[in-house]
Amino acid sequence: MFSSKYIFETKQTRLQRYLKNISFILAIGFLLYSILSVLFILVSENSSKAAHERFYNRPPDLIVVFTGDTGRIPYALQLAEDYKQSHIFITGVYSKNNVDTLLTPLHVEEKINPDMLQIDYLARNTLENCISTLRYLRENKVYKNILIVSHDYHIMRIKLIMSSIVQPGEVFDIHYSGIKTSYDNWRNLKILYKEVFKLLRTYGFLVFWDSQENSRVRPELLK
């Protein structure tokens, strides 16, 4: 860090030194933040590759879609077609939607059996997406090999939450597939950088979280 070069420092040189120190700290912080952002993408790529290898010969028992950005449901439906797997669970669906309103614009009626698609309306955020998914798995014990679908920037936070709320002894084999995002525009870069902050906030939240008392999760999700 920059220190004073003079025994008697003027206000101007002190201000310059403070500005240099602040600039240096901000530059290092931005660099570390950017490295962490790149790590998000690498984690998603590795997770998607591992999922592809895991389900190459044997399809998942269930595909789970976390809503929140465009393209996730069509991507999950394509995976379902590739894996010949029709059981899909979509969590965080807007209350005015239903199976028909979700599938009709995608023109996939002949490929997907609507009766095999289940919808969760309760979840409002990623934490509640994870809780709703885990509750669904506990209620439907036939599903053991799970594939969770979201965007690449989102996968790392989902993995953090799921690893925190799955109880010891539960034998779910959960894998993740992230939609690749193009980061050559400001919108997607902003989403990625915000996701880093959300991960740090979520980590701090989980450290002190008591699922029976926390007000951020509605009681009906914890039943």
N, C-alpha and C positions, 0 to 999 in steps of 0.2 A: 504494500500500500504506500501511497505517496506521503512522505513526511516533510516537515519544514526543513529547508536548507539554510535557514537564517536564524541567528540568535534572536534578532529583533525582526519580527514579521509584520509587514504592513497589512492593512485590511484588504488591499487588492490581491496581494500574493496569497493571503489566507483563503480568500474567496476562490481564487484560481485552483488552489490545492484541493479545496472541498469539492469543486466541480469535477476535477480530475478523479478524485476518489469515488464520487457518485457515479460518474460515467463508467469507470472501471467496474464497479459493482454491478451496474445495470447490464454491461456487456457480458460479464461472466454469467449473470442470472439468465439473460436471454439465450446464451449459448447452451447452458444446462437445460433450460426449458425446451429448446429446439431438439437437443439430443434425446430427451425424454419423449418428445413428440414422435421422433423417428422410431423409437423403441415400440410405440403403440402399433405402428404399421408392421414392424418385424414380427411382433407377437401374433398379430392377426394372420400374417402370411404363414408362419410356422404352424399355427393352430389349424388353418384351413388345409394345409398340406397333410398334417397328421390325420385330420378327419377324412380326407379323400383316401388316404392309405387304409385307414381303419374300416371304412365302409366300401372298399373296392369290390369285395366279393360278397359281403353281407350287409344289407341295407340297415339303417337305423330303425329302431322300433317306433320312434316318434321324431318328427321335425317340429321344432318350436320357433316361432317368429316373434321377435320383439319389435313392436311397431314404434314409430317415432320419426322416420324419414322415408322418402319415396323409394320404391324399388325393392323393398325387402320382401314383400309378399310375392311378387312375380319371381324373384330369385329363389325363394323357398319352393314355389310351385315347380320351377324348373328342376330343382334338386329332387323333388318328390318324383317327377317324371323320370329323371335319370336313374334314381335308385329304385324305381317301381314301388314307391312307398306312398300310400294315400293318407296315412294318419298324420294330421297336422294340427298343431295347437297354436293359435294366434292370441297373444296377450297384449292388453292395452288398447283394445279397439274402442273407437268413439261410439258412444251410446246409440247414435242414430243409424249406425251401420249394422248389417247382418251378413250372413254368408252370401246371399244373393247379390247384395250391393257391392261386396268385395270381389266376387268372382265374375259377375256379368261384364264389367268393363275390360276384363282381361281375356275374355273369349276362351275360357278353358273348360267349359262345361263338359265336353266330351272326354277330357283327360283326367279330371278330378271328380271323385265322388263326393258331393257336398255333405253327405251323411258322415264322412270320415273327418270332417273339418270342425274343430271345436273352437269356440271364441270365449275370451275372457274380457269382461267389460270393467273390472274393478281397478286394475293397475293404472296408476297415473304417472309413474316414473320408473326408472330402471330398477330400483330396489324393490318396488312392488311387482314389477315384471318377474323378477327372480322369485319372490315369495309366492306369487300366483302359480308359477311354473312348478315349484317344488311341491306346493299343495296339490296340484293336479297329478303329479307323479305319485305322491303318497296315496291319493285316492284311486289311482289306476295302476296297480302294482305290476301289471304285465309289461310296462315300459321300463326297460333297464338301460338300453343303449340309445342315448339321446343326442340329437344334433341341434344346437341352438344357432339361429341365423340372425345376423344384424350387419351393420356396416363395419369396416375394418377399424375405424377410430373408436368404436364402441366395445369391441370384443374384450379388451383388457379390463375394463371396469366391470363387465358382466362376470368375467372369470373371478375377479377379486370378490365380488359379492357372493357368487355361488359357492366358492370355496369356504366362505365364512359362515354360510347358513345351512349347508348340508351337514347333517348330524353324523357323528361317528357311528359306524355300523350300517349306514345306508349305502346300498351297493349300486348306485346309479353310475353309469359310465357316460360322462357328459363330454361331448366334443363341440367344437365351434367352427363356424364357417363365416368369414367376413366378406362382404361385398367390397371390391376394390374401388377406392375413391380417387378421382383425379384432383391433385392438389396444385394445379396450375392456375387456380383462380382464388380470389380473396375470400369468397364465401366458404369454401371448403377448408381453407387454411384456418379461418376463424373458428370453424366448428372443431377442428383438430386441437387448436390451442385451448379452446374452452373445455374440451374433453380432458385435457391434462389437469386443469384446475379442478374439474369435477371429480377426477380420480383421487386427487389429494384430499379433497373435502370428504369424499366417501370413505377413504381410509381412516381419517380422523373420526368420522361418525361411527364407523363399525367398531373402533376400539372401545367406545363407551356405550355401545348400543345394547339395550335390553329389549328384546322383541316384545315383551309383554307390557312394557310401560311407555315405549316411545310414541309420541304423538304424531310423528310423520307417517306412521303406518296405521291405516284404519283397522279397527278390531275385527271386522268381517274377513280381512285377509289373513288373520292369524288363527282363525278357528280350525 
